[in-house]
Amino acid sequence: MPTIEELRKTRLDKLKKLQAAGLLAYPAKTSRTSSIAEVLEEKEFKKLSKSKKEIVLAGRIMAMRGHGGATFLDINDGSGKIQVIIKQDKIGEKGYQFFLDVFDIADFVEIKGTLFTTQRGEKTIEAEDYKMLSKALLPLPEKWHGLQDVEEKLRKRYLDIIFNPEVKEMIEKRTMFWASMREFLVEKGFLEVETPVLETIPGGADARPFITHHNALDMDVYLRISMGELWQKRLMVAGFEKTFEIGRQFRNEGMDSEHLQDYTQMEFYWAYADYEDGMKFVEEMYKYIAKKTFGTLKFKIRGFDVDLGKKWEKYDYTSTIAKYTGVNIDEASLPEIEKALQKLKIDYDKKGFNITRAIDNLWKHCRKNISGPGFLINVPIIMEPLAKKMEKNPKLVQRFQVILAGSENGKGYSELNDPIDQAERFAEQQKLREKGDQEAQRYDKDFIEALEHGMPPTCGFGVSERLFSFLMDKPSRDCQIFPLMRPK
């Protein structure tokens, strides 16, 4: 079997033959009159085949087989596939031989001809002329085996898409997922905004940022770790009532089936609403997105049967942890929680370890048992520096998280709009950073100043593309079109 380099050399020789004949191997223009899907539509096909009207189709050669003085091709333009027949007695011996000498599977070709149906009932275009649109210098993977290695599939996603219709379908659903979310929010009166990607102080989340250097200003800046949370809150200060942003955010953290470093997120901010309003709104939005994107509210996700149409439960943070671990986080000390983590064989990062990280590790262990759909509520104030305190119990915050299939798929809260309280919590977060917690939030003086001008009661919520990957029941990286890969 020839090597890839040998196959490439053969194709380069064919390219030279094409050029020697005075023909372009990569012309800019095609005379295509229709997509393949359009001519395959039953009424259109009958009309065109009956009239014998000359049409021009274009696409990639996916298969080629000879039969006497005729060659059959399958061409695909992305909208569909059609059979082509090139006959020697139709286009002439010279033209027929030139086609055999120069064209290969994977080339993009333009076919001019008429439509008919073969005796076997296959819709076909009979070529009267042909034209090279793009000479492929490398072959496609072998049809039946394609790309087998998972890493290679992600690295060469363009080839994976060619041979795996489900990957193309996933990409189309991904687009519908975000489009339906945008549609829902716009219909509800939300204004789409854009906020800075480069920040001098990364805020709005507990996460480690990527750092880069701004040459013109000669200073280090950070890629945002939230979808403009502190910026959108400034818009609430400015008098906007409903805003949202869909875009990319970046977190320089661990990589697994649920976590990525470069991914799409949506966040909305809604003035004069609280976290209870947010829960009702988010439940409605998730159902809308699921119906629009997948046509159903019932999903099989990581071994869980999840029905978004049933009643959404509410899970109390403290009692849920106690139920699955036996630990009362209201009373347990850090050494006691650490001992429980070890007993439960829960791995945790000891760098910057503190009571907040300890409790969070306990919760992450517990959530694996919850199928949802539902909302996690009654979270201790030490776990959330940006949420408003419960009025009846100031040790808790007005935060909710969507729980689906053992994981969190969206978080919202009644936003903290008390500048003095916010300043104190930022100060506490800064102390944690100084003790080694690289995910603790930084003190943002400018944001405090904005809050001092007054921000109305506001509900904020954010959800990432993790939700899409869960509804697809696939790892997050598989659901990105071109995930980040380590260079070979």
C-alpha angles and dihedrals in degrees: 000000000000119000123244090256091052091050090049091051090052091052092048088055089053089049089056090051089053092050092044088058088058094250129133117244093196109028117180097221136055129190093218111156100187143008117252091246091056095054093043091059104112100238093042093048093051091049095048096042092048094049093043086221113174113245135177122225130179136195149118119298105242099171137012129190132169127220116178109296093351136076123203121208135185111213126188126193097182093264095069148318130264135179119245126198120200112192125196092217090052102050099023133256094272095049092044093051091046089055091052091047097049112025126080140175108281094035118123110235138183116220124196116194149091133290127245140152120247123228087260089057097252118147108237142173116220110215121233092170139358139202135194112242099174129358111219111217094192127051125239119252115275106285101237099039103031116166110347103175112085093217091049091051091056093042092051097033091154090066093043089055092052094057102029114061090186090065091053089047090051091054091050090049090048089057091047090049093060094036092054091048090051090046092052094049095046091049088053091055101261119148117224112229139177122226131185120292092193114061136179089212117029108220146163099064146046099252144115111253133216112248125214136166126250104213098192093054093030095227140113116254135183133234107239119266095196135038093263096293097162091040094051089049088055086057088055087053088050092056105262111140104198126020137159140177132200114194149108124302131180135219122180095214143107124319124224141131091296104031132069132171098220115037148135121267136177124208128178132189122202121190121217091021131103136206093276090056087047093056093054092046095047093049089053091046095050092051091049093050094046093050094046095045104034105015092233144072094212120087140172105220124175093327095316126112104224121189112185089189095066125083112295110233128218119227121201110224099218098041093045091055090046091049095055102031107023090234121131101208091193090066108021120103124225093259090050093051091046089052089051091050090053092047090051089048092237114163115223139172109256093196109101089358114174141151092279094054091043094055091043091055090051091052094048088055091051098046091065088075097055120089098184150156092199149098129265109220143168096053118178115255093241088066097056123042096179103048129094119252121252107259093220095041114025091189088074132057134223095249132136132189127193110237118203128163096345097313144082115261106177137356133212142162148173097275120241107248099166103105094201093051090045092050091051092050092047088052091053090049090050090055090054090051091052089054091055106273100136092185096057115110125258126239108261108197095180092054091051089052090052090051090051088064087061133264121205122235104288140184117212128189137178135188130176135207087272086089090059092049090050093051087049088047091227135118113274094245092055089056095057115091095224110009120195111269132189108251116253 
